[in-house]
Amino acid sequence: MKEFKLPHLPSDVKPEKKDLITDLWYNKGKELRKKQDIQEKQIKMKNIVIFGAPGSGKGTQSDLMIEHYGLGHISTGDVLRNEIKKGTELGKTAAAIIDKGNLIPDDLMVSILAGVYDSYGRGHKGVIFDGFPRTIPQAEALKKMLDERGDRVAAMIELDVPEDELMQRLIRRGKESGRADDNEETIKKRLQVYHSQTQPLIEWYKNEGLHYHINGHGELEKIFADIQAVIDNI
């Protein structure tokens, strides 16, 4: 009996002939594979926004997450100082703005963060965004930047600490470090700015389905265990 081979379209070879059906088939398969690649990458990659008032323990908990999960860490303050120190074009632009007492525009800040984010390569486990975003427009800009790379924020972890405890921590830190900005009057102003400008981000991330509340007051190990429970299940 003569054997007949049925026509087929290999998933990794583009058809040579311009055939409408096979072209549609190929393009649909290509789009599906792209979506699958993005989904697999997003499952592995855990970008975290760590959020909380000054003195809430973001730095300490970030260090523990970096050690335990191998995540990268992007702190806006550190990034800006590094860009200015290296004398990059973005750093020079940022320095000129800061020297005039102005805030860094969101588009410039996102460009700087995007460069640092890209430096981790495509196979990284995720990064912690520390100190950014601070406003809803910044959160939207961060989301857009990550979307362009097929990535996303996996969770926004909020460290919630009572204000009287924040005051005690920051005043104690000021005495230990000699930081002039950690006095009671300055701390109250910083907390007011946090509550008025930054706290609305909590509602924004709740609407995104990415907000996770963590009680940041108590034993260090307990706080980190609560954070682990979030990260391990996203």
Accessible surface in RSA format (square Angstrom, percent):
REM  Atomic radii and reference values for relative SASA: ProtOr
REM  Chains: A
REM  Algorithm: Lee & Richards
REM  Probe-radius: 1.40
REM  Slices: 20
REM RES _ NUM      All-atoms   Total-Side   Main-Chain    Non-polar    All polar
REM                ABS   REL    ABS   REL    ABS   REL    ABS   REL    ABS   REL
RES MET A   1   238.82 123.7 149.95  99.2  88.87 211.6 124.59 105.9 114.23 151.3
RES LYS A   2   161.27  78.7 139.48  85.6  21.79  51.9  93.34  84.0  67.93  72.4
RES GLU A   3   142.69  81.9 115.68  87.5  27.01  64.3  49.53  95.8  93.17  76.1
RES PHE A   4   160.77  80.4 135.54  84.0  25.23  65.6 137.70  83.5  23.07  66.0
RES LYS A   5   182.81  89.2 150.37  92.3  32.45  77.3  97.48  87.7  85.33  90.9
RES LEU A   6   152.31  84.8 139.82 100.0  12.49  31.4 139.85  98.2  12.46  33.5
RES PRO A   7   126.47  92.2  98.04  89.4  28.43 103.3 109.30  90.2  17.17 106.7
RES HIS A   8   143.17  78.2 117.98  82.0  25.18  64.4  94.30  97.2  48.87  56.9
RES LEU A   9    31.51  17.5  13.88   9.9  17.63  44.3  13.88   9.7  17.63  47.4
RES PRO A  10    53.17  38.7  43.90  40.0   9.26  33.7  52.82  43.6   0.35   2.2
RES SER A  11    73.60  62.2  59.51  79.4  14.10  32.5  37.27  79.4  36.33  50.9
RES ASP A  12   124.88  87.5  89.17  88.8  35.71  84.4  43.58 102.6  81.29  81.1
RES VAL A  13    80.32  52.9  77.38  70.1   2.94   7.1  80.13  69.6   0.19   0.5
RES LYS A  14   122.76  59.9 110.06  67.5  12.70  30.2  57.17  51.5  65.59  69.9
RES PRO A  15    29.68  21.6   9.87   9.0  19.80  72.0  18.31  15.1  11.37  70.7
RES GLU A  16   171.60  98.5 133.13 100.7  38.48  91.6  54.46 105.3 117.15  95.6
RES LYS A  17   171.96  83.9 164.46 100.9   7.50  17.9 112.98 101.7  58.99  62.8
RES LYS A  18   180.19  87.9 145.26  89.1  34.93  83.2 105.87  95.3  74.32  79.2
RES ASP A  19    62.18  43.6  58.36  58.1   3.82   9.0  15.07  35.5  47.11  47.0
RES LEU A  20   133.91  74.6 123.13  88.1  10.78  27.1 126.06  88.5   7.85  21.1
RES ILE A  21   128.82  73.3 127.18  94.7   1.64   4.0 127.79  92.0   1.03   2.8
RES THR A  22    37.45  26.6  37.45  38.0   0.00   0.0  36.77  49.4   0.68   1.0
RES ASP A  23    32.88  23.0  32.25  32.1   0.63   1.5  13.13  30.9  19.74  19.7
RES LEU A  24   111.56  62.1 107.83  77.1   3.73   9.4 108.23  76.0   3.32   8.9
RES TRP A  25   141.87  56.9 134.94  65.3   6.93  16.3 111.18  59.3  30.70  49.8
RES TYR A  26    33.57  15.7  30.18  17.2   3.38   8.8  10.18   7.7  23.39  28.8
RES ASN A  27    70.50  48.6  69.85  67.5   0.65   1.6  18.23  43.9  52.27  50.5
RES LYS A  28   155.49  75.9 151.40  92.9   4.09   9.7  96.07  86.5  59.42  63.3
RES GLY A  29    19.15  23.6   0.00   N/A  19.15  23.6  18.58  51.0   0.58   1.3
RES LYS A  30   115.83  56.5 114.41  70.2   1.43   3.4  62.80  56.5  53.04  56.5
RES GLU A  31   106.46  61.1 103.82  78.5   2.64   6.3  35.03  67.8  71.43  58.3
RES LEU A  32   100.33  55.9  98.12  70.2   2.22   5.6  99.87  70.1   0.46   1.2
RES ARG A  33    84.02  35.3  83.52  42.6   0.49   1.2  53.19  72.7  30.83  18.7
RES LYS A  34   138.60  67.6 134.55  82.6   4.05   9.6  80.77  72.7  57.82  61.6
RES LYS A  35   128.08  62.5 126.69  77.7   1.39   3.3  71.61  64.5  56.47  60.2
RES GLN A  36    81.67  45.7  80.64  58.9   1.03   2.4  20.63  43.9  61.04  46.3
RES ASP A  37    89.59  62.8  84.00  83.6   5.60  13.2  26.97  63.5  62.62  62.5
RES ILE A  38    49.02  27.9  48.78  36.3   0.23   0.6  49.02  35.3   0.00   0.0
RES GLN A  39   106.01  59.3 104.16  76.1   1.85   4.4  30.95  65.9  75.06  56.9
RES GLU A  40    98.29  56.4  96.59  73.1   1.70   4.1  31.87  61.6  66.42  54.2
RES LYS A  41    52.64  25.7  48.06  29.5   4.57  10.9  34.21  30.8  18.42  19.6
RES GLN A  42    38.98  21.8  34.78  25.4   4.20  10.0   5.14  10.9  33.85  25.7
RES ILE A  43   125.87  71.6 114.99  85.7  10.88  26.2 120.02  86.4   5.85  15.9
RES LYS A  44   159.70  77.9 139.51  85.6  20.19  48.1  94.02  84.6  65.69  70.0
RES MET A  45     9.47   4.9   5.05   3.3   4.42  10.5   3.38   2.9   6.09   8.1
RES LYS A  46    42.39  20.7  42.39  26.0   0.00   0.0  22.53  20.3  19.85  21.1
RES ASN A  47     0.19   0.1   0.18   0.2   0.00   0.0   0.00   0.0   0.19   0.2
RES ILE A  48     0.00   0.0   0.00   0.0   0.00   0.0   0.00   0.0   0.00   0.0
RES VAL A  49     1.35   0.9   1.35   1.2   0.00   0.0   1.35   1.2   0.00   0.0
RES ILE A  50     3.79   2.2   0.00   0.0   3.79   9.1   0.00   0.0   3.79  10.3
RES PHE A  51     8.14   4.1   7.01   4.3   1.13   2.9   8.14   4.9   0.00   0.0
RES GLY A  52     8.05   9.9   0.00   N/A   8.05   9.9   0.00   0.0   8.05  18.0
RES ALA A  53     6.19   5.7   5.38   8.3   0.81   1.9   5.38   7.6   0.81   2.2
RES PRO A  54    28.27  20.6  22.52  20.5   5.74  20.9  28.27  23.3   0.00   0.0
RES GLY A  55    16.48  20.3   0.00   N/A  16.48  20.3   9.22  25.3   7.27  16.3
RES SER A  56     3.57   3.0   0.39   0.5   3.18   7.3   0.39   0.8   3.18   4.5
RES GLY A  57    25.38  31.3   0.00   N/A  25.38  31.3  22.78  62.5   2.60   5.8
RES LYS A  58    39.87  19.5  37.32  22.9   2.55   6.1  20.98  18.9  18.90  20.1
RES GLY A  59    40.46  49.9   0.00   N/A  40.46  49.9  32.16  88.3   8.30  18.6
RES THR A  60    66.14  47.0  59.23  60.0   6.91  16.5  28.59  38.4  37.56  56.8
RES GLN A  61     4.39   2.5   4.39   3.2   0.00   0.0   1.76   3.7   2.64   2.0
RES SER A  62     0.15   0.1   0.15   0.2   0.00   0.0   0.15   0.3   0.00   0.0
RES ASP A  63    89.36  62.6  83.55  83.2   5.81  13.7  25.82  60.8  63.54  63.4
RES LEU A  64    49.46  27.5  48.08  34.4   1.39   3.5  48.19  33.8   1.27   3.4
RES MET A  65     0.00   0.0   0.00   0.0   0.00   0.0   0.00   0.0   0.00   0.0
RES ILE A  66    54.06  30.8  50.72  37.8   3.35   8.1  50.72  36.5   3.35   9.1
RES GLU A  67   147.91  84.9 115.97  87.7  31.95  76.1  51.64  99.9  96.28  78.6
RES HIS A  68   100.68  55.0  70.87  49.3  29.80  76.2  42.69  44.0  57.99  67.5
RES TYR A  69    38.61  18.0  28.46  16.2  10.15  26.4  34.06  25.6   4.55   5.6
RES GLY A  70    45.84  56.5   0.00   N/A  45.84  56.5  25.63  70.3  20.22  45.3
RES LEU A  71     9.48   5.3   3.57   2.6   5.91  14.9   3.76   2.6   5.71  15.4
RES GLY A  72    11.98  14.8   0.00   N/A  11.98  14.8   8.74  24.0   3.24   7.3
RES HIS A  73    56.17  30.7  38.68  26.9  17.49  44.7  23.45  24.2  32.72  38.1
RES ILE A  74     1.37   0.8   0.38   0.3   0.98   2.4   0.70   0.5   0.67   1.8
RES SER A  75    20.47  17.3  18.56  24.8   1.91   4.4   1.69   3.6  18.78  26.3
RES THR A  76    14.54  10.3  14.54  14.7   0.00   0.0   7.48  10.0   7.06  10.7
RES GLY A  77    27.20  33.5   0.00   N/A  27.20  33.5  24.11  66.2   3.09   6.9
RES ASP A  78    76.50  53.6  71.05  70.7   5.44  12.9  27.73  65.3  48.77  48.6
RES VAL A  79    13.28   8.7   9.77   8.8   3.51   8.5  13.25  11.5   0.03   0.1
RES LEU A  80    26.74  14.9  26.74  19.1   0.00   0.0  26.74  18.8   0.00   0.0
RES ARG A  81   152.67  64.1 146.95  74.9   5.72  13.6  74.95 102.4  77.72  47.1
RES ASN A  82    71.41  49.2  67.36  65.1   4.04   9.7  17.00  40.9  54.41  52.6
RES GLU A  83    19.73  11.3  19.73  14.9   0.00   0.0   0.71   1.4  19.02  15.5
RES ILE A  84    64.78  36.9  52.39  39.0  12.39  29.9  52.99  38.2  11.79  32.0
RES LYS A  85   181.33  88.5 147.27  90.4  34.07  81.1  99.34  89.4  81.99  87.3
RES LYS A  86   127.03  62.0  90.53  55.5  36.49  86.9  59.22  53.3  67.81  72.2
RES GLY A  87    31.04  38.3   0.00   N/A  31.04  38.3  19.14  52.5  11.90  26.7
RES THR A  88    46.11  32.8  37.36  37.9   8.75  20.8  46.11  61.9   0.00   0.0
RES GLU A  89   129.06  74.1 124.24  94.0   4.83  11.5  66.96 129.5  62.10  50.7
RES LEU A  90    65.36  36.4  64.68  46.3   0.68   1.7  64.80  45.5   0.56   1.5
RES GLY A  91     0.04   0.1   0.00   N/A   0.04   0.1   0.04   0.1   0.00   0.0
RES LYS A  92   120.23  58.7 110.30  67.7   9.93  23.6  70.23  63.2  50.00  53.3
RES THR A  93    67.31  47.9  60.79  61.6   6.53  15.6  41.68  56.0  25.63  38.7
RES ALA A  94     0.00   0.0   0.00   0.0   0.00   0.0   0.00   0.0   0.00   0.0
RES ALA A  95    21.95  20.2  20.93  32.3   1.03   2.3  21.95  30.9   0.00   0.0
RES ALA A  96    51.46  47.3  43.65  67.4   7.81  17.8  50.52  71.1   0.94   2.5
RES ILE A  97    34.76  19.8  33.74  25.1   1.01   2.4  34.76  25.0   0.00   0.0
RES ILE A  98    74.25  42.3  66.53  49.6   7.72  18.6  66.74  48.1   7.51  20.4
RES ASP A  99   121.44  85.1  84.09  83.7  37.35  88.3  29.90  70.4  91.54  91.3
RES LYS A 100   161.50  78.8 128.45  78.8  33.05  78.7  80.53  72.5  80.98  86.3
RES GLY A 101    69.03  85.1   0.00   N/A  69.03  85.1  35.18  96.5  33.86  75.8
RES ASN A 102    84.01  57.9  74.16  71.7   9.84  23.7  17.10  41.2  66.91  64.7
RES LEU A 103   158.58  88.3 144.13 103.1  14.45  36.3 145.85 102.4  12.72  34.2
RES ILE A 104    24.77  14.1  10.95   8.2  13.82  33.3  10.95   7.9  13.82  37.5
RES PRO A 105    61.59  44.9  50.25  45.8  11.35  41.3  61.59  50.9   0.00   0.0
RES ASP A 106    49.36  34.6  44.04  43.8   5.31  12.6  19.17  45.1  30.18  30.1
RES ASP A 107   106.64  74.7  94.95  94.5  11.69  27.6  50.07 117.8  56.57  56.4
RES LEU A 108    20.76  11.6  16.99  12.2   3.76   9.5  20.76  14.6   0.00   0.0
RES MET A 109    10.71   5.5  10.71   7.1   0.00   0.0   5.65   4.8   5.05   6.7
RES VAL A 110    21.30  14.0  21.15  19.1   0.15   0.4  21.30  18.5   0.00   0.0
RES SER A 111    55.72  47.1  44.88  59.9  10.84  25.0  18.90  40.2  36.82  51.6
RES ILE A 112     2.70   1.5   0.00   0.0   2.70   6.5   1.20   0.9   1.50   4.1
RES LEU A 113     0.83   0.5   0.83   0.6   0.00   0.0   0.83   0.6   0.00   0.0
RES ALA A 114    12.21  11.2  12.21  18.8   0.00   0.0  12.21  17.2   0.00   0.0
RES GLY A 115    44.01  54.3   0.00   N/A  44.01  54.3  35.00  96.1   9.00  20.2
RES VAL A 116    34.31  22.6  30.88  28.0   3.42   8.3  33.87  29.4   0.43   1.2
RES TYR A 117     0.91   0.4   0.45   0.3   0.46   1.2   0.45   0.3   0.46   0.6
RES ASP A 118    68.66  48.1  51.49  51.3  17.17  40.6  29.94  70.5  38.73  38.6
RES SER A 119    89.88  75.9  47.50  63.4  42.38  97.6  47.96 102.1  41.91  58.7
RES TYR A 120    82.52  38.5  57.91  32.9  24.61  64.0  47.65  35.8  34.87  43.0
RES GLY A 121    32.10  39.6   0.00   N/A  32.10  39.6  31.02  85.1   1.08   2.4
RES ARG A 122   117.58  49.4 105.17  53.6  12.41  29.6  88.15 120.5  29.43  17.8
RES GLY A 123    77.92  96.1   0.00   N/A  77.92  96.1  42.60 116.9  35.33  79.1
RES HIS A 124    26.72  14.6  10.49   7.3  16.23  41.5  19.59  20.2   7.13   8.3
RES LYS A 125   127.33  62.1 121.23  74.4   6.10  14.5  75.84  68.3  51.49  54.8
RES GLY A 126     0.78   1.0   0.00   N/A   0.78   1.0   0.00   0.0   0.78   1.7
RES VAL A 127     0.03   0.0   0.03   0.0   0.00   0.0   0.03   0.0   0.00   0.0
RES ILE A 128     0.00   0.0   0.00   0.0   0.00   0.0   0.00   0.0   0.00   0.0
RES PHE A 129     0.52   0.3   0.42   0.3   0.10   0.3   0.51   0.3   0.01   0.0
RES ASP A 130    17.90  12.5  16.94  16.9   0.97   2.3   0.63   1.5  17.27  17.2
RES GLY A 131    16.47  20.3   0.00   N/A  16.47  20.3  13.82  37.9   2.65   5.9
RES PHE A 132     6.39   3.2   4.39   2.7   2.00   5.2   4.77   2.9   1.62   4.6
RES PRO A 133     4.59   3.3   0.10   0.1   4.48  16.3   0.10   0.1   4.48  27.9
RES ARG A 134   127.86  53.7 127.86  65.2   0.00   0.0  34.85  47.6  93.01  56.4
RES THR A 135    24.21  17.2  23.82  24.2   0.39   0.9  22.48  30.2   1.73   2.6
RES ILE A 136    60.45  34.4  57.82  43.1   2.63   6.3  57.82  41.6   2.63   7.1
RES PRO A 137    78.23  57.0  73.28  66.8   4.95  18.0  73.38  60.6   4.86  30.2
RES GLN A 138    23.10  12.9  23.10  16.9   0.00   0.0   0.00   0.0  23.10  17.5
RES ALA A 139     1.00   0.9   0.00   0.0   1.00   2.3   0.00   0.0   1.00   2.7
RES GLU A 140    90.10  51.7  83.55  63.2   6.55  15.6  29.17  56.4  60.93  49.7
RES ALA A 141    27.21  25.0  20.11  31.0   7.10  16.2  25.24  35.5   1.97   5.2
RES LEU A 142     1.27   0.7   1.27   0.9   0.00   0.0   1.27   0.9   0.00   0.0
RES LYS A 143    91.84  44.8  89.78  55.1   2.05   4.9  56.38  50.7  35.46  37.8
RES LYS A 144   135.17  65.9 131.97  81.0   3.20   7.6  77.05  69.4  58.12  61.9
RES MET A 145     7.68   4.0   5.51   3.6   2.17   5.2   7.32   6.2   0.37   0.5
RES LEU A 146     0.33   0.2   0.33   0.2   0.00   0.0   0.33   0.2   0.00   0.0
RES ASP A 147    79.90  56.0  61.27  61.0  18.63  44.0  24.88  58.6  55.02  54.9
RES GLU A 148   119.88  68.8  79.20  59.9  40.69  96.9  45.15  87.3  74.73  61.0
RES ARG A 149    61.04  25.6  47.34  24.1  13.70  32.6  26.17  35.8  34.87  21.1
RES GLY A 150    13.94  17.2   0.00   N/A  13.94  17.2  12.23  33.6   1.71   3.8
RES ASP A 151     1.58   1.1   0.14   0.1   1.44   3.4   0.32   0.8   1.27   1.3
RES ARG A 152    96.83  40.7  90.93  46.4   5.90  14.0  42.02  57.4  54.81  33.2
RES VAL A 153    11.76   7.7   7.20   6.5   4.55  11.0   7.20   6.3   4.55  12.4
RES ALA A 154     6.95   6.4   3.32   5.1   3.63   8.2   3.32   4.7   3.63   9.6
RES ALA A 155     0.00   0.0   0.00   0.0   0.00   0.0   0.00   0.0   0.00   0.0
RES MET A 156     0.00   0.0   0.00   0.0   0.00   0.0   0.00   0.0   0.00   0.0
RES ILE A 157     0.00   0.0   0.00   0.0   0.00   0.0   0.00   0.0   0.00   0.0
RES GLU A 158    11.95   6.9  11.95   9.0   0.00   0.0   0.07   0.1  11.88   9.7
RES LEU A 159     3.51   2.0   0.76   0.5   2.75   6.9   0.76   0.5   2.75   7.4
RES ASP A 160    61.93  43.4  58.09  57.8   3.84   9.1   3.33   7.8  58.61  58.4
RES VAL A 161    11.08   7.3   0.09   0.1  10.99  26.5   0.09   0.1  10.99  29.8
RES PRO A 162    67.30  49.0  55.03  50.2  12.26  44.6  66.85  55.2   0.44   2.8
RES GLU A 163    84.87  48.7  76.79  58.1   8.08  19.2  30.64  59.3  54.23  44.3
RES ASP A 164    95.48  66.9  86.23  85.8   9.26  21.9  42.38  99.7  53.10  53.0
RES GLU A 165    31.67  18.2  31.33  23.7   0.34   0.8   3.75   7.3  27.92  22.8
RES LEU A 166     3.98   2.2   3.98   2.8   0.00   0.0   3.98   2.8   0.00   0.0
RES MET A 167    25.40  13.2  25.40  16.8   0.00   0.0  24.67  21.0   0.74   1.0
RES GLN A 168   102.21  57.2  96.15  70.3   6.06  14.4  33.50  71.3  68.71  52.1
RES ARG A 169    50.09  21.0  46.01  23.5   4.09   9.7  21.27  29.1  28.82  17.5
RES LEU A 170     0.81   0.5   0.81   0.6   0.00   0.0   0.81   0.6   0.00   0.0
RES ILE A 171    50.24  28.6  49.66  37.0   0.58   1.4  49.66  35.8   0.58   1.6
RES ARG A 172   119.25  50.1 117.16  59.7   2.09   5.0  49.56  67.7  69.69  42.2
RES ARG A 173    84.54  35.5  82.92  42.3   1.62   3.9  47.08  64.3  37.46  22.7
RES GLY A 174     7.40   9.1   0.00   N/A   7.40   9.1   3.53   9.7   3.87   8.7
RES LYS A 175   170.02  82.9 134.85  82.7  35.17  83.7  90.53  81.5  79.49  84.7
RES GLU A 176   139.05  79.8  98.73  74.7  40.32  96.0  48.07  93.0  90.99  74.3
RES SER A 177    66.85  56.5  27.74  37.0  39.11  90.1  37.95  80.8  28.90  40.5
RES GLY A 178    63.90  78.8   0.00   N/A  63.90  78.8  35.17  96.5  28.73  64.3
RES ARG A 179   104.98  44.1  92.44  47.1  12.54  29.9  42.77  58.5  62.21  37.7
RES ALA A 180    92.33  84.9  68.58 105.8  23.75  54.0  79.52 112.0  12.80  33.9
RES ASP A 181    58.45  40.9  52.68  52.4   5.77  13.6  33.88  79.7  24.57  24.5
RES ASP A 182     7.70   5.4   0.00   0.0   7.70  18.2   0.38   0.9   7.32   7.3
RES ASN A 183    65.78  45.4  61.09  59.0   4.69  11.3  41.04  98.8  24.74  23.9
RES GLU A 184    89.84  51.6  85.16  64.4   4.68  11.2  23.70  45.8  66.14  54.0
RES GLU A 185   117.50  67.5 110.04  83.3   7.46  17.8  42.81  82.8  74.69  61.0
RES THR A 186    41.02  29.2  40.40  41.0   0.62   1.5  23.08  31.0  17.94  27.1
RES ILE A 187     0.00   0.0   0.00   0.0   0.00   0.0   0.00   0.0   0.00   0.0
RES LYS A 188   102.02  49.8 100.52  61.7   1.50   3.6  53.85  48.5  48.17  51.3
RES LYS A 189   119.62  58.4 118.70  72.8   0.92   2.2  73.18  65.9  46.44  49.5
RES ARG A 190    63.43  26.6  56.78  28.9   6.65  15.8  33.95  46.4  29.48  17.9
RES LEU A 191     0.78   0.4   0.78   0.6   0.00   0.0   0.78   0.5   0.00   0.0
RES GLN A 192   120.36  67.3 114.58  83.7   5.78  13.8  42.74  91.0  77.62  58.9
RES VAL A 193    82.23  54.1  80.69  73.0   1.54   3.7  82.18  71.4   0.05   0.1
RES TYR A 194    20.40   9.5  18.16  10.3   2.24   5.8  15.03  11.3   5.37   6.6
RES HIS A 195    72.12  39.4  61.35  42.6  10.77  27.6  57.47  59.2  14.65  17.0
RES SER A 196    87.69  74.1  57.20  76.3  30.50  70.3  53.96 114.9  33.73  47.3
RES GLN A 197    88.17  49.3  74.41  54.4  13.76  32.8  27.27  58.0  60.90  46.2
RES THR A 198    12.01   8.5  12.01  12.2   0.00   0.0   6.58   8.8   5.42   8.2
RES GLN A 199    66.72  37.3  64.51  47.1   2.21   5.3  13.43  28.6  53.29  40.4
RES PRO A 200    55.78  40.7  48.42  44.1   7.36  26.7  54.74  45.2   1.04   6.4
RES LEU A 201     0.54   0.3   0.46   0.3   0.08   0.2   0.46   0.3   0.08   0.2
RES ILE A 202    14.95   8.5  14.95  11.1   0.00   0.0  14.95  10.8   0.00   0.0
RES GLU A 203   100.55  57.7 100.55  76.1   0.00   0.0  51.04  98.7  49.51  40.4
RES TRP A 204    37.40  15.0  34.61  16.8   2.80   6.6  25.47  13.6  11.94  19.4
RES TYR A 205     4.85   2.3   4.85   2.8   0.00   0.0   3.14   2.4   1.71   2.1
RES LYS A 206   102.13  49.8  82.99  50.9  19.14  45.6  42.67  38.4  59.45  63.3
RES ASN A 207   130.64  90.1  93.35  90.2  37.29  89.8  29.33  70.6 101.31  97.9
RES GLU A 208    64.69  37.1  36.66  27.7  28.03  66.7   6.82  13.2  57.87  47.3
RES GLY A 209    57.32  70.7   0.00   N/A  57.32  70.7  35.50  97.4  21.82  48.9
RES LEU A 210    30.02  16.7  30.02  21.5   0.00   0.0  30.02  21.1   0.00   0.0
RES HIS A 211    35.30  19.3  15.07  10.5  20.23  51.8   7.80   8.0  27.50  32.0
RES TYR A 212    71.87  33.6  68.54  39.0   3.33   8.7  46.10  34.6  25.77  31.8
RES HIS A 213   101.38  55.4  76.49  53.2  24.89  63.7  56.45  58.2  44.92  52.3
RES ILE A 214     7.69   4.4   6.21   4.6   1.48   3.6   7.69   5.5   0.00   0.0
RES ASN A 215    86.41  59.6  80.18  77.5   6.22  15.0  24.97  60.1  61.44  59.4
RES GLY A 216     1.01   1.2   0.00   N/A   1.01   1.2   0.38   1.1   0.62   1.4
RES HIS A 217    88.44  48.3  77.62  54.0  10.82  27.7  46.82  48.3  41.62  48.4
RES GLY A 218    51.50  63.5   0.00   N/A  51.50  63.5  31.87  87.5  19.63  44.0
RES GLU A 219   126.50  72.6 120.65  91.3   5.85  13.9  47.63  92.1  78.88  64.4
RES LEU A 220    79.13  44.1  73.89  52.9   5.25  13.2  74.85  52.6   4.28  11.5
RES GLU A 221   125.36  72.0 116.49  88.1   8.87  21.1  72.74 140.7  52.62  43.0
RES LYS A 222   123.37  60.2 118.34  72.6   5.03  12.0  96.17  86.6  27.20  29.0
RES ILE A 223    12.19   6.9  12.14   9.0   0.05   0.1  12.19   8.8   0.00   0.0
RES PHE A 224    25.45  12.7  25.45  15.8   0.00   0.0  25.45  15.4   0.00   0.0
RES ALA A 225    49.00  45.1  41.70  64.3   7.30  16.6  42.84  60.3   6.16  16.3
RES ASP A 226    40.29  28.2  36.95  36.8   3.34   7.9  10.90  25.7  29.39  29.3
RES ILE A 227     0.00   0.0   0.00   0.0   0.00   0.0   0.00   0.0   0.00   0.0
RES GLN A 228    43.85  24.5  43.85  32.0   0.00   0.0   6.50  13.8  37.35  28.3
RES ALA A 229    56.71  52.1  46.15  71.2  10.56  24.0  53.28  75.0   3.43   9.1
RES VAL A 230    19.99  13.2  15.01  13.6   4.98  12.0  19.72  17.1   0.27   0.7
RES ILE A 231     0.65   0.4   0.65   0.5   0.00   0.0   0.65   0.5   0.00   0.0
RES ASP A 232    84.40  59.1  57.53  57.3  26.87  63.5  22.65  53.3  61.75  61.6
RES ASN A 233   125.41  86.5  89.27  86.3  36.14  87.0  30.84  74.2  94.57  91.4
RES ILE A 234    53.89  30.7   8.69   6.5  45.21 109.0  38.46  27.7  15.43  41.9
END  Absolute sums over single chains surface
CHAIN  1 A    14540.4      11995.5       2544.9       8270.6       6269.8
END  Absolute sums over all chains
TOTAL         14540.4      11995.5       2544.9       8270.6       6269.8
